Amino acid sequence: MAIADKSCTIMPYFKVLGGDLDNFKKLCGYWFEETNKEPDCLSCDFSFNGNIVHFREIYKNADAVLNHFDNIGDLLFEALTIAQLIRLEIHGSEEELAKLRQPLANMHPQFFIYFDVVSPDTENQEQAGKVIPIS
């Protein structure tokens, strides 16, 4: 039986200003070091497309996300001196997102609710676990 997923994913997108990409990459290194000290951080990585930078951070639950923002506040402030936050997505279950809506409201995130996929009918073992085409 599947366990309810309480994890939350933070996905900010930054636009690095004034050609300061090398400094922003250095800042990503510090961000990664700080984030890796957090016991409830499950994953942290960065992607670059020119001067657009995407972070993908996965946390155990909403409480871990709030702890993360407390932990990296100074780094976020520094990042915003050389980059603009152009989008912030937070992904999670409705239960976990409810804990984040108010505390993160000033950052204007877009909240994405995990979709609960219904399992195939397990009474018919022949079909269980097979991909069933939609037509």
N, C-alpha and C positions, 0 to 999 in steps of 0.2 A: 504494500500500500504506500502511495506517495505521501510525503510529509509536506505540509504547507510551507511554502517558500517565504521566509521573512526577510530575505536579503534585499538590499536597496542598492541601486546603481546610480552614481552621480556622473553626469556627462556634461561638463562645461565646454564651451567653445570660446576661444579667445582670438581676437584679431590683434596681432603684435603691431605696434605703431612705430613709425620713424626708423624702420630698418634695424630695430634692436633685437633681432632674432637670436643672435648669439647669447646675449644676456638673458633672454627668456629661456633658452635651452639650459643655461647654467642654473637658473631658478628652478627648472623642472627637476634637476638633480637634487637640489635641497628639498624640494617637495616630496620626491620619492623617498629620501632618507627619513624625513619626518613621518611620512605615512607608513613606512615599514615598521616603525616603532609601535604603531597602534595594533593591539592584539586582535581586534575584530575587523581589520582590513583583510579582505580575501584576495584582492587584486588591485593593481594600480599600473596603468600604462598611458603613454602619450603618443599621439599621431600628429604628423605635420603635413600640411598641404600649402606650400608657400608660406605666407605669414599667418595662416589660420592654424590654430593649435587646438586639438581635441584631447581631453583627458577622459579616461574611463576608469572609474574607481568603484569597486564593489565592496560593500560592507555587510556584516552579519545581520544588521537590523537598523531601524531608525535611530535608536539610542547611539549606536556606533557612528552613524552619520553626524549626529549632533556633537558628539565628542570630537569627531574629525574636524568640524568647523571651528571648534574651540582651539584645537591643536594647531591648525594652519592659518589662523587669523592674520598673523603678521606677514606670512608669505603671500597670502591672498592680497593683502593691502599693497605689498611690494609689486606683485604681478600687475595690479591695476594702475600702477604708475607708468608702465610701459606697454600695456595692452588693454583692450576694451573687451569686457565680457559681452559677447554678442548673442549667446544662447546658453541656457542652463536647463538641462533635462534631469529629472529625478524619476527613476523607475522603481516600482515596488508594488506590494499588495496594498489594497485600499486601507487595510488596518494599519500598516506601517506608514503609509503616506499621510494618513490623518495626523500622525504625531509630528510631521514635518511641515505641514502647510503653514501654520502660524509662525513658528520660529524662523522659517526661511522666506517668508512673504516679501520682505524688503529686497530680496534678490530676484524676484519675479520669475521663479522657475516654471517650467511646463512639467506637469506631473503626468506620468504614463502609468496606468494601472495594469499589472500583470493579468493576462487572460488565462482563466482556468479552463484548460482543455479537458473535455469529458473523455474518459478512457473508452476504448472499444468494448463492446459487449463481451465480457469474459465467460459467459455461459457457453458460447461456442468457441472452444479452445482452438479450433482450426483457424479462426479469424483473429484470435487474440495476438497482438503484437505485429500483425501484418498491416501494411499500408493499404488502405481501402480507397480506391479511386473515387473522386467526386465527378459525377457526370450529370 
